Amino acid sequence: MAARKSTASVVNFTKGRVDRFTCPDRQSEAKLWDSTVTGLGLRARPGGGKTYIFQARLHGRTVKQTIGSPAAWGIDEARAEARRLRVLVDQGVHPGDERRAREEAAEQERRAKALEAVTVADVWADYIADRRRGWSERHLGDHAKVMQAPGQKRARSRKRTVAGPLYPLRDVPVSDLTAERLQGWLEREARRRPTAAALAYRLLRSCLHWTAEHPSYRGLVEPHRLFTGNVRRAVPKPQAKSDALQREQLPAWFEAVRALPNPIQSAYLQALLLTGARRNELSRVRWADVDFQWRSIAIRDKVEGERVIPLPPYLADLLAGLPRVNRYVFASPTAKAGYIADANHAHTRAVKAAGLPPVTLHGLRRSFGTLSEWVEAPVGVVAQIQGHKPSALAEKHYRRRPLDLLRKWHTRIEGWILEQAGIQQPTENEAGQLRVVK
């Protein structure tokens, strides 16, 4: 049998009447209206549930609004709420719209309080997780290094780590960051380690711009208010480095490097000088990237993604003689990644043994560029071998030289460097076939 429609009567609400009011059998609901406040009602369901409601007419249509259960609302409280809703209706405001507006305001207030607790470390972690897929291993490592905690064990040293430049800011709420605070932080860090401070500033700036645009953090920070002129002026200016091997230093350098007890480190350092490659991209070269037949090396770089350069005779002979420890040419069984992670110490020892002034690993890359000028190699050829960004419109769009042309100049550059060092360059037929070790 179908349930009958609800019935309704008007009475003065009392606690007894509210408690005794129930929904009759076979009815979908029952309503009781208060005679004191027009529009206040009590609705009962067959299951025993009861709710205070408000009902009125707005713009010719019936407006209904739930107030709450009698267990939570007293009669006087329900009447007060009904009167408030009546005022809204009289003002032409729908009670449902007003409630949604209040809920949205409460949610915004809750979100604002939650954002106040968000620290630099919080957004830093989310920023890395969101962007790391498009980063190189080096760039990702830079982010870890500038935020590293002090006192951690090092993989290849007994010394503990020192705090990264950004570590002092990690627990600072982002909402508390100010231009003055950033300026003071930069000035302190710049006194100790200017290069690292400048890098940390650039990475933090990118992170906070991402934060300002991310939906979860929108409104938390306004980068243009942080990175003011005073802050930018506090960023240490990069100092151009000029360390490089001179022509007359080549004999001593080669003698010391070739005398290193580790043949893989020795070959790696010589390859840095003879290719002008970046140290991190060269260390990750695999045996599958080296083609002894067609004399080429595929190098994964940060500009093109991958570039193929010639394998000149002496370097081919050098690599052919290396042991095949694993899939990497410059293997290191003690390194977590399986390839040489740091050859700085070995190179520093060799440079000192040769009695030469300090030269960094990047200085070897710089040396390739300067020494190539002795054979008058075209600048574009050298840049393509080294993986530099094209600097001119013609270079950028039209001058992608074939490997044979690069090989002609690369072999000439290598031959001249070896000649200055007093080393005989193998012929093309000899190179790479003398001492293959598997």
C-alpha positions as CSV (number, residue, x, y, z in Angstrom):
1,M,0.0,0.0,0.0
2,A,1.4,3.4,-1.0
3,A,2.5,5.8,1.8
4,R,0.2,8.8,2.3
5,K,1.4,12.4,2.0
6,S,2.5,14.2,5.1
7,T,0.2,16.0,7.4
8,A,0.9,19.2,9.2
9,S,-0.6,21.3,12.1
10,V,0.3,24.5,13.9
11,V,1.0,24.5,17.6
12,N,3.2,26.4,20.1
13,F,6.4,24.4,20.3
14,T,7.2,23.0,23.7
15,K,9.7,20.3,24.7
16,G,7.0,17.8,25.4
17,R,5.3,18.4,22.1
18,V,8.5,18.1,20.2
19,D,9.5,14.9,22.0
20,R,6.1,13.3,21.5
21,F,5.8,14.2,17.8
22,T,6.1,11.2,15.5
23,C,5.3,10.3,11.9
24,P,2.1,8.2,11.7
25,D,2.2,4.8,10.1
26,R,2.0,4.6,6.3
27,Q,3.0,8.2,5.9
28,S,6.2,9.4,4.2
29,E,6.6,12.3,6.7
30,A,4.8,14.5,9.1
31,K,5.3,18.2,9.9
32,L,4.5,20.3,12.9
33,W,4.6,24.1,12.5
34,D,5.4,26.5,15.3
35,S,2.8,29.2,16.0
36,T,5.3,31.5,17.6
37,V,7.8,31.9,14.7
38,T,6.3,31.8,11.2
39,G,8.1,29.4,9.0
40,L,9.7,27.2,11.7
41,G,8.7,23.6,11.4
42,L,9.5,20.1,12.8
43,R,9.6,17.2,10.3
44,A,9.3,13.6,11.4
45,R,10.2,10.5,9.3
46,P,8.9,7.0,9.7
47,G,12.2,5.8,11.1
48,G,11.9,8.2,14.1
49,G,14.2,10.9,12.9
50,K,13.2,14.5,13.5
51,T,14.5,17.7,12.1
52,Y,13.8,21.4,12.5
53,I,13.1,23.1,9.2
54,F,12.4,26.5,7.8
55,Q,10.1,27.3,5.0
56,A,9.1,30.5,3.3
57,R,8.2,32.1,-0.1
58,L,10.9,33.9,-2.1
59,H,10.2,35.4,-5.5
60,G,7.1,33.4,-5.9
61,R,8.8,30.1,-5.1
62,T,8.9,28.0,-1.9
63,V,12.2,28.1,-0.1
64,K,13.1,25.2,2.3
65,Q,16.1,25.0,4.6
66,T,17.1,22.4,7.1
67,I,18.1,23.8,10.5
68,G,19.0,20.7,12.5
69,S,18.1,17.9,14.9
70,P,16.2,18.7,18.2
71,A,19.0,16.7,19.9
72,A,21.4,19.5,18.9
73,W,19.1,22.5,18.7
74,G,16.9,23.7,21.6
75,I,13.5,25.3,20.8
76,D,14.8,28.8,21.5
77,E,17.9,28.2,19.3
78,A,15.7,26.9,16.5
79,R,13.4,29.9,16.7
80,A,16.4,32.3,16.6
81,E,17.8,30.6,13.5
82,A,14.3,30.7,11.9
83,R,14.1,34.4,12.6
84,R,17.5,35.0,11.1
85,L,16.5,33.1,7.9
86,R,13.3,35.1,7.7
87,V,15.3,38.3,7.7
88,L,17.4,36.9,4.8
89,V,14.3,36.0,2.8
90,D,12.8,39.5,3.5
91,Q,16.1,40.9,2.1
92,G,15.7,38.8,-1.1
93,V,18.6,36.4,-0.1
94,H,18.2,32.7,-0.5
95,P,19.2,30.9,2.8
96,G,20.9,28.2,0.8
97,D,23.1,30.8,-1.0
98,E,23.9,32.4,2.4
99,R,24.9,29.0,3.9
100,R,27.1,28.1,1.0
101,A,28.8,31.5,1.3
102,R,29.5,31.0,5.0
103,E,30.8,27.5,4.3
104,E,33.1,28.8,1.6
105,A,34.4,31.6,3.9
106,A,35.0,29.0,6.7
107,E,36.9,26.8,4.2
108,Q,39.0,29.7,3.0
109,E,39.8,30.6,6.6
110,R,40.7,27.0,7.4
111,R,42.9,26.8,4.3
112,A,44.6,30.1,5.2
113,K,45.5,28.8,8.6
114,A,46.8,25.6,7.1
115,L,49.0,27.5,4.6
116,E,50.4,29.6,7.5
117,A,52.1,26.4,8.7
118,V,53.6,25.4,5.3
119,T,57.4,25.7,5.5
120,V,60.0,26.2,2.8
121,A,60.9,22.6,3.2
122,D,57.3,21.6,2.5
123,V,57.1,23.4,-0.8
124,W,60.6,22.5,-1.7
125,A,59.8,18.8,-1.5
126,D,56.6,19.2,-3.5
127,Y,58.3,21.3,-6.1
128,I,61.0,18.7,-6.7
129,A,58.5,15.9,-6.9
130,D,56.5,17.8,-9.5
131,R,59.4,19.0,-11.7
132,R,62.1,16.3,-11.3
133,R,61.0,14.3,-14.4
134,G,62.3,17.0,-16.7
135,W,65.6,17.6,-14.8
136,S,69.1,16.3,-15.4
137,E,70.8,14.3,-12.7
138,R,73.1,17.2,-12.1
139,H,70.2,19.6,-11.6
140,L,68.4,17.3,-9.2
141,G,71.7,16.9,-7.3
142,D,72.0,20.6,-7.0
143,H,68.6,20.8,-5.3
144,A,69.6,18.1,-2.8
145,K,72.9,19.7,-2.1
146,V,71.7,23.3,-1.3
147,M,69.2,21.9,1.2
148,Q,71.3,19.1,2.7
149,A,71.3,18.7,6.5
150,P,74.5,19.0,8.5
151,G,76.3,16.1,10.1
152,Q,75.4,13.5,7.6
153,K,77.8,10.7,6.6
154,R,79.5,11.1,3.2
155,A,79.8,8.3,0.8
156,R,83.4,8.8,-0.1
157,S,84.8,10.8,2.9
158,R,85.1,10.6,6.7
159,K,84.1,14.2,7.0
160,R,80.4,14.9,7.8
161,T,78.3,17.1,5.6
162,V,77.9,20.8,6.3
163,A,74.5,22.5,6.0
164,G,73.5,23.5,2.5
165,P,72.9,27.2,1.9
166,L,69.1,26.8,2.0
167,Y,69.1,24.7,5.1
168,P,68.7,27.7,7.5
169,L,65.4,28.6,5.7
170,R,63.9,25.1,5.6
171,D,61.7,25.4,8.8
172,V,60.7,29.0,8.0
173,P,57.0,29.3,7.1
174,V,56.7,30.5,3.6
175,S,54.2,33.2,4.7
176,D,56.9,34.6,7.0
177,L,59.4,35.1,4.2
178,T,60.1,38.8,3.5
179,A,62.5,40.6,1.2
180,E,64.5,41.8,4.3
181,R,64.8,38.2,5.5
182,L,66.0,36.9,2.1
183,Q,68.5,39.8,1.9
184,G,70.0,39.0,5.3
185,W,70.2,35.3,4.4
186,L,72.0,36.0,1.2
187,E,74.5,38.4,2.8
188,R,75.4,35.8,5.4
189,E,75.8,33.0,3.0
190,A,77.7,35.1,0.4
191,R,80.4,35.8,3.0
192,R,81.1,32.1,3.4
193,R,80.4,30.6,0.0
194,P,79.3,33.1,-2.7
195,T,79.0,30.7,-5.6
196,A,76.8,28.2,-3.6
197,A,74.7,31.1,-2.3
198,A,74.0,32.4,-5.8
199,L,73.0,28.9,-7.0
200,A,70.7,28.5,-3.9
201,Y,69.1,31.8,-4.6
202,R,68.3,30.9,-8.2
203,L,66.8,27.5,-7.2
204,L,64.7,29.1,-4.4
205,R,63.4,31.7,-6.8
206,S,62.2,29.1,-9.2
207,C,60.7,27.1,-6.4
208,L,58.7,30.1,-5.1
209,H,57.5,31.1,-8.6
210,W,56.2,27.5,-8.9
211,T,54.6,27.8,-5.5
212,A,52.7,30.9,-6.4
213,E,51.2,29.2,-9.5
214,H,50.4,25.9,-7.9
215,P,46.7,25.4,-7.0
216,S,47.5,23.9,-3.6
217,Y,49.6,27.0,-2.6
218,R,48.0,29.8,-4.6
219,G,48.0,33.0,-2.6
220,L,50.7,31.8,-0.2
221,V,53.5,33.8,-1.7
222,E,53.9,36.8,-4.0
223,P,57.4,36.5,-5.6
224,H,57.5,40.1,-6.9
225,R,57.3,41.3,-3.2
226,L,60.2,39.0,-2.2
227,F,62.7,39.4,-5.0
228,T,63.2,43.2,-4.8
229,G,66.0,45.2,-6.1
230,N,67.8,45.0,-2.8
231,V,67.6,41.2,-2.7
232,R,68.8,40.9,-6.3
233,R,71.8,43.2,-5.5
234,A,72.7,41.0,-2.6
235,V,73.1,38.0,-4.9
236,P,76.9,37.3,-5.4
237,K,78.1,38.2,-8.9
238,P,79.5,35.2,-10.8
239,Q,83.3,35.3,-11.1
240,A,84.5,34.2,-14.5
241,K,87.0,31.4,-14.1
242,S,90.0,31.2,-16.3
243,D,91.9,28.1,-15.1
244,A,93.2,26.2,-18.1
245,L,96.3,24.3,-19.2
246,Q,98.8,26.2,-21.2
247,R,100.7,24.8,-24.2
248,E,104.0,24.5,-22.3
249,Q,102.3,22.7,-19.4
250,L,101.0,19.8,-21.5
251,P,104.1,17.6,-21.1
252,A,104.1,17.7,-17.3
253,W,100.4,17.3,-17.1
254,F,100.2,14.2,-19.4
255,E,103.2,12.6,-17.6
256,A,101.6,13.0,-14.2
257,V,98.1,11.9,-15.3
258,R,99.4,8.9,-17.2
259,A,101.3,7.9,-14.0
260,L,98.1,7.6,-11.9
261,P,97.8,4.1,-10.5
262,N,94.1,3.8,-11.6
263,P,94.1,3.5,-15.4
264,I,90.4,4.3,-15.6
265,Q,90.8,7.6,-13.8
266,S,93.9,8.3,-15.9
267,A,91.9,7.7,-19.1
268,Y,88.9,9.7,-17.9
269,L,91.1,12.8,-17.2
270,Q,92.8,12.6,-20.6
271,A,89.4,12.2,-22.2
272,L,88.1,15.3,-20.5
273,L,91.0,17.3,-22.1
274,L,90.8,15.6,-25.5
275,T,87.0,16.0,-26.0
276,G,86.2,19.2,-24.0
277,A,83.2,17.4,-22.6
278,R,81.5,18.2,-19.3
279,R,82.7,15.9,-16.5
280,N,79.3,14.5,-15.6
281,E,78.2,13.7,-19.2
282,L,81.5,12.0,-19.9
283,S,81.5,9.9,-16.8
284,R,78.2,8.3,-17.8
285,V,79.4,7.2,-21.3
286,R,78.6,3.5,-21.7
287,W,80.5,0.9,-23.8
288,A,77.3,0.8,-26.1
289,D,77.9,4.5,-26.8
290,V,81.4,4.0,-28.2
291,D,81.7,2.8,-31.8
292,F,85.3,1.8,-32.5
293,Q,84.5,0.8,-36.1
294,W,83.1,4.2,-37.1
295,R,85.1,6.2,-34.6
296,S,82.4,7.9,-32.7
297,I,81.1,8.5,-29.1
298,A,77.4,9.3,-28.2
299,I,77.3,11.7,-25.3
300,R,74.1,12.6,-23.4
301,D,74.2,16.3,-22.8
302,K,72.1,19.1,-21.3
303,V,71.7,21.1,-24.6
304,E,70.8,18.7,-27.4
305,G,69.9,15.7,-25.2
306,E,72.5,13.6,-27.1
307,R,75.3,14.5,-29.4
308,V,77.7,12.3,-31.4
309,I,81.3,13.4,-31.6
310,P,84.4,11.8,-33.2
311,L,86.6,9.3,-31.5
312,P,90.1,10.5,-32.4
313,P,92.9,8.0,-32.7
314,Y,94.7,8.4,-29.4
315,L,91.5,8.4,-27.4
316,A,90.2,5.4,-29.3
317,D,93.4,3.5,-28.4
318,L,93.1,4.7,-24.8
319,L,89.5,3.5,-24.3
320,A,90.2,0.2,-26.1
321,G,92.7,-0.7,-23.5
322,L,90.4,-0.2,-20.5
323,P,89.0,-3.1,-18.6
324,R,85.2,-3.9,-19.1
325,V,84.2,-3.7,-15.5
326,N,80.6,-2.9,-16.1
327,R,78.5,-1.2,-18.8
328,Y,80.2,2.2,-18.2
329,V,83.5,3.0,-19.9
330,F,84.8,5.0,-16.9
331,A,83.6,2.4,-14.3
332,S,84.0,2.7,-10.6
333,P,83.0,-0.4,-8.6
334,T,82.9,1.6,-5.3
335,A,80.6,4.3,-6.7
336,K,76.8,3.8,-6.2
337,A,76.0,4.7,-9.8
338,G,78.7,2.4,-11.2
339,Y,80.7,5.1,-12.9
340,I,83.3,7.7,-11.7
341,A,81.5,10.2,-9.5
342,D,84.5,12.3,-8.5
343,A,87.9,12.5,-10.0
344,N,88.9,15.8,-8.4
345,H,91.2,14.3,-5.8
346,A,93.1,12.2,-8.4
347,H,93.5,15.2,-10.7
348,T,94.6,17.5,-7.8
349,R,97.3,14.9,-6.9
350,A,98.5,14.7,-10.5
351,V,98.5,18.5,-10.9
352,K,100.5,18.9,-7.7
353,A,102.9,16.2,-8.7
354,A,103.5,17.9,-12.1
355,G,104.2,21.2,-10.3
356,L,101.4,23.0,-12.1
357,P,99.1,25.7,-10.8
358,P,95.6,24.5,-9.8
359,V,93.4,23.4,-12.7
360,T,89.8,22.2,-12.2
361,L,88.1,19.4,-14.1
362,H,86.0,22.1,-15.9
363,G,89.3,23.8,-16.6
364,L,90.2,20.8,-18.8
365,R,87.1,21.5,-20.8
366,R,88.1,25.1,-21.0
367,S,91.6,24.0,-22.1
368,F,90.2,22.1,-25.1
369,G,88.6,25.2,-26.4
370,T,91.7,27.4,-26.0
371,L,94.2,24.9,-27.3
372,S,92.1,24.2,-30.4
373,E,92.8,27.8,-31.5
374,W,96.4,26.8,-32.1
375,V,95.3,24.7,-35.1
376,E,92.8,27.4,-36.2
377,A,89.8,25.1,-35.8
378,P,86.5,26.8,-36.7
379,V,84.7,28.1,-33.6
380,G,81.5,26.3,-34.6
381,V,83.3,23.0,-35.0
382,V,84.8,23.2,-31.5
383,A,81.4,24.3,-30.0
384,Q,79.7,21.3,-31.6
385,I,82.2,18.9,-30.3
386,Q,82.0,20.4,-26.8
387,G,78.2,20.6,-26.8
388,H,78.0,24.4,-26.5
389,K,74.7,26.1,-27.4
390,P,74.9,27.7,-30.9
391,S,75.6,31.4,-30.5
392,A,74.7,32.7,-34.0
393,L,71.6,32.4,-36.2
394,A,73.5,30.6,-38.9
395,E,75.0,28.1,-36.4
396,K,71.6,27.5,-34.7
397,H,69.7,26.7,-37.9
398,Y,72.0,25.7,-40.7
399,R,75.5,24.6,-39.5
400,R,75.1,21.0,-38.3
401,R,78.4,19.6,-39.5
402,P,78.6,15.9,-40.4
403,L,80.7,13.6,-38.3
404,D,83.4,13.3,-41.0
405,L,84.1,17.0,-41.0
406,L,84.2,17.1,-37.2
407,R,86.6,14.2,-37.2
408,K,89.0,16.0,-39.5
409,W,89.3,18.8,-37.1
410,H,89.1,16.8,-33.9
411,T,91.9,14.5,-35.0
412,R,94.0,17.6,-35.9
413,I,93.3,19.1,-32.4
414,E,94.2,15.9,-30.6
415,G,97.4,15.5,-32.7
416,W,98.6,19.0,-31.9
417,I,97.9,18.5,-28.2
418,L,99.8,15.2,-28.1
419,E,102.6,16.7,-30.2
420,Q,103.1,19.4,-27.5
421,A,103.1,16.7,-24.8
422,G,105.7,14.6,-26.7
423,I,103.3,11.8,-27.4
424,Q,102.9,10.0,-30.7
425,Q,99.4,10.0,-32.1
426,P,98.4,6.5,-33.4
427,T,97.3,6.3,-37.0
428,E,93.7,5.7,-37.8
429,N,94.3,2.1,-38.6
430,E,96.2,1.4,-35.4
431,A,93.8,3.2,-33.0
432,G,91.4,1.1,-31.0
433,Q,92.9,-2.2,-32.1
434,L,96.0,-2.5,-30.1
435,R,95.0,-3.5,-26.6
436,V,91.3,-4.4,-26.5
437,V,90.5,-5.8,-23.0
438,K,87.2,-7.6,-22.4
